[in-house]
Amino acid sequence: MIIILGLLILCVQGQNEVKVSFNELESPISNIYWCGSSVVFTKDDETIEQTHQESRKVLFILTDKGRIWRSADYGTTWLDETKSWEKMEPENKQLQFESIHISPADSRVIFFFGSNGISYKSKNCGRTYTRFTHSEDLYDFKLNKMDPQWIMSFKDKPCGKNDINCKDFYKKSIYVTEDGGETWKSALNYVRDAAWDKLLQYQLIPDQRIIVCHMKEGKSVISYSDDYFATVQTMQENALGFFQTSHYIFVLTTGEDGETGYELLIAPAYLDKFQPQPVQLPIPLNQHTFTILDTSEGQIFLSVSHKEENQRLTNVYVSDFRGFKFTLSLLHNVRSLDTGNCDFERMLGMEGVYVANVFDHQEVEKSKSRSSITPATLELYKKTFISYDRGGQWHPLKAPEIDSKGDEIQCSGDCSLHLKGRTEANQNPLYSSQNAPGLSIGVGNTGLYLTQKDHEVNTYLTRDGGHEWFEIRKGSHMYEIGDRGGLIVMGQDDKPINKIIYSWDQGFSWEEVKIGERELEIQNIVTEPSNMEQKFIVYGQSRSQENQLKGYVVALNFQTLHQRVCSGAWDPTMPESDYEFWIPKNFESGKCLFGRKIKYIRRKREAKCFNQEEIDKKFFIETCPCIEDDWECDFGFYRKIEGGPCVPIADKFEEDDTPDLLKPPANCKQTYMKTQGYRKVSGDYCQGGIDLSPVETPCPNTQTNTTSFNNTEIPDIDIKQPKISKIQLKEPYYQQPNTTKQNSYLWYLLAFLGVILVIFFLKDRILKIFSSKPPKKFSSYMEKGNYEQLKLFSGNDDDDEAGL
């Protein structure tokens, strides 16, 4: 009996331990891939289905030496697939692979492209493989999202003599296959870049449609083809490149001579109706670089580098709801010279929340006027800001009051929290998950500026969308979020370690797990892309006893740690529920974002349980009246980073050709809509409240209708202090003493009584007159008068419509 009890205790203790599986590979890991877990697009007449492939999660690894490893048990054990394939090669030929591609049409189909023309593919995540060969010169393979057998690739070709189309950057040729790489055929020469249409899943778009930038008769053009270039539709001439999203296509063009600067065009992503419009920026400068930052919420965030001596300085613009007119959102955003990436992140799971790093404006101005401040010196003056209204206003991050050890943080005045961005090498940018709304993790420091010293940074967490931050650990860490935000796994990345830490309560408490006997350098921590799993993969590199650089992969299984499944999601108001209601807030802590009040159901921070069901959903509560946060700066206006009203952008950029948007249009007739410097944020649902929309204003030197404007006055707009415009009644032109005013009222009364008496005695004659048909001339006059009155009001309504 005692023996049985002892075995039971051991089993229970074993169940309460994290399962750790360590594997060493021949070289560091280049990337890791999840087979059988992505979304599949299918067409069905007029509907679009997105179906998750239900299959076991199979992992593949590509190492730096081009070897392929496979795991069918979520990383517990790994097999060297390359070694197995080499045994079947003649004379045991050594294989090396350059890339792995999982088909977006079927996530069970996976391709392994070799550098020596020998490749493999599988239609069942590696249970069986098919070997195929191709030209060794093919590279940059792109898989079609509708058919797993269709692939596009490229091959470089030498130029012929006197070939006007063969120029630098246009020496690629497109090759396509429809049998999974077995046979390839040439499709188009003189190519700069090409891609499958992003809208292939829609019924009206042919599955073979390819967009390409190529040379045609000596000119660079953007075209598309639905039949592998048997026929070609030219979209834009003098084009240098394109970028397509699910909503828009961007085209970069240049002048006829190629030296008149660049222009960015934008059009809806549907190519059959391609009618591009130039991006309208309030500063008509000769732009150098463009970076599309985000298009996920309907608006476009565009990074533009103007004529700056320091090319790390860039300005962020945000579009209107149509995507054409851009207003300045953020000055001096930090940009990488190597990758073109910007420190600009969207907080996933939250609507309209963005975090960005900028160079201090005052120091930038000093660098322009004094040679003592170099571009390298500006690196010492980076700050972090957050926006809750899609870039309308930006605010510093509030620094935490205590550190992870419970000690008070000395931070006052202009001191705030600053986080590292994606422009810094080997650092994690702000990380968030779509399945954990409000939760974000980042690495940084408190102070006046973002530090450049690695030993001064710590790891921070927010669970309310960026309002309140907690220091959860000293030092810099890699991190990953699982279990819909209920489980966080971290590992210190600024020094070799042999332990991983994890938390069930979002950083309140931490537990340690030993992952190896020797210290390892962590490269990344990942989980299945949905962030719903309790299984994690940690990988990195280490030196072997022979001093050779090896790769390692560690699988962590946290499922045995759960004692129970979370309960009470059906009523978070119950005290025993493991869930709570959470309402996102704006910067002023108001519970309205974009004119709506919404709430989420999410797991409580202190509830240590398995968040099994997908319950992190938002629910609409009510529509809100408009407040200042619902308005952003109008085209041609901008707001300083310190806050304040929207002011004309000409006050910042003194350019001769900067338009004065407060002037009436050249063809002004009667009235025009005069901007107050604001426009409603795209996608905002607020109603009533503050109204900062354009105001109808009389045209200058125009003879106005006396019946329409004689008794009204539209005040001038104070841009520096915007108010709700109101129509004010004028006072009478002259005023009489009270006795005179009373006498005039008496005479009006007597005259009115006289008219009543006349009507009473002559009522029969009056009725006879109006019962008869009026003369034709009089009738036409009445109809004409009514028409003019209706036209006046109709015209006003049309103007209001045009101003929206």
Secondary structure, 3 states (H helix, E strand, C coil): CHHHHHHHHHHHHHHCCCEEEEEEECCCEEEEEEECCCEEEEEECCEEEEEECCCCCEEEEEECCCCEEEECCCCCCCEEHHHHHHHCCHHHCCCCEEEEEECCCCCCCEEEEECCCEEEEECCCCCCCEEEECCCCCEEEEECCCCCCCEEEEEECCCCCCCCCCCCCCCEEEEEECCCCCCCEEEEEEEEEEEECCCCCCCCCCCCCEEEEEEECCEEEEEEECCCCCCCEEEEECEEEEEECCCEEEEEEECCCCCCCEEEEEEECCHHHCCCEECECCCCCCCCEEEEEECCCCCCEEEEECCCCCCCEEEEEEECCCCCEEEEEEEEEEECCCCCCECEEECCCCCCCEEEEEECHHHHHHHHHCCCCCHHHHCCCEEEEEECCCCCCCEEECCCCECCCCCECCCCCCCEEEECCCCCCCCCCCEECCCCCCCEEEEEEEECCCCCCHHHCEEEEECCCCCCCEEEEECCEEEEEEHHHCEEEEEECCCCECEEEEECCCCCCCEEEECCCCCEEEEEEEECCCCCCCEEEEEEEEECCCCCEEEEEEEEECHHHCCCECCCCCCCCCCCCCEEEECCCCCCCCCCECCEEEEEEEECCCCCCECCCCCCCEEEEEECCECHHHEEECCCEECCCCCCCCEEHHHCCCCCCCCCCCCCCCCCCCEEEECCCEEECCCCCCCCECCCCCEEEECCCCCCCHHHHCCEECCCCCCCCCCCCCCEECCCCCCCCHHHHHHHHHHHHHHHHHHHHHHHHCHHHHHHHHHCCCCHHHHHHHHHHHHHHHHHHHHHHHHHHHHC
